[in-house]
Amino acid sequence: MNLQDLNKICFTVCIVSIVLGMALALAMIWGEAQNSEFIWKSWLTIGVFFFSSAATLSVSKTLGGRTKDREES
């Protein structure tokens, strides 16, 4: 897999996670489901997706930079 493709996928997952988190927060503010188990599981799931793709993105950027340095030498 190309590192640029991986970066695009990770950015997409991060943006989707942010949008879903915003929608869930608005639902908690305006809706009736404030302290349900489903809400907490949803927050944790969105958080896991966001942080795992952010970590993958940071590792990809770090290793991608090192790979480019080797190719230029």
N, C-alpha and C positions, 0 to 999 in steps of 0.2 A: 504494500500500500504506500502510495506517495504521501510524504509528510504534509504537503499542501492540502491534500484531500482530508487527511486526518484533522488538520487544523480547522478546516471548514466545517467538518462534522461536529467537532467540539464546540466551536463558536455557536453553531446552530442549536446544539443541546443547551448551552448556557443561556442563550436568548430565550428559548422556549421555556426553560425553567424559570427565568425571571418573569416572563409574561404569566405563566401559570401561578407563580407565587403571588403576583399582584392580583390576579383574579380571585385566588383563594382568600387573600387578605380582605378584598372588597366584599366577598361573600360573608366573611366572618363579621365585618363591620355592619353590613346592612341586612344580613340574613339571620336566621334563627339558630343556625348550627355553630354555636360559639365554643362549646366545650365537649364536643362529641369525640369519640375514639377515631372516627373516620377522618376528621379534620387533622388530628395529630398525626395519624399515619400518612395522610396526604402531604403535610408539611415535611415530614421526615423523608418521604420518597423523593419529593422535589429537591430537598437538600442533598440527598445522596447523589442524584443525577447531576446536580450543579457542581458539587465539589469534586466528584470523580472526573467529570469532563474538564474542569478547570485544572486539576492535577495532571491529567493526561496532556492537556494543552501546554502546561509549563514544562513537562518532561520533553515533549516533542520539540518545543522551542529550544530548550537547552541542548538536546542531542542534535537537532537540526543545525544549530550554529556550529557545533563541533565538527559535524560532517562536512560542512561547507569550508571550514578552515583547513581540513585535511585535503580536500579536493584542490584547493588553491595552491598548496605547498608543493 
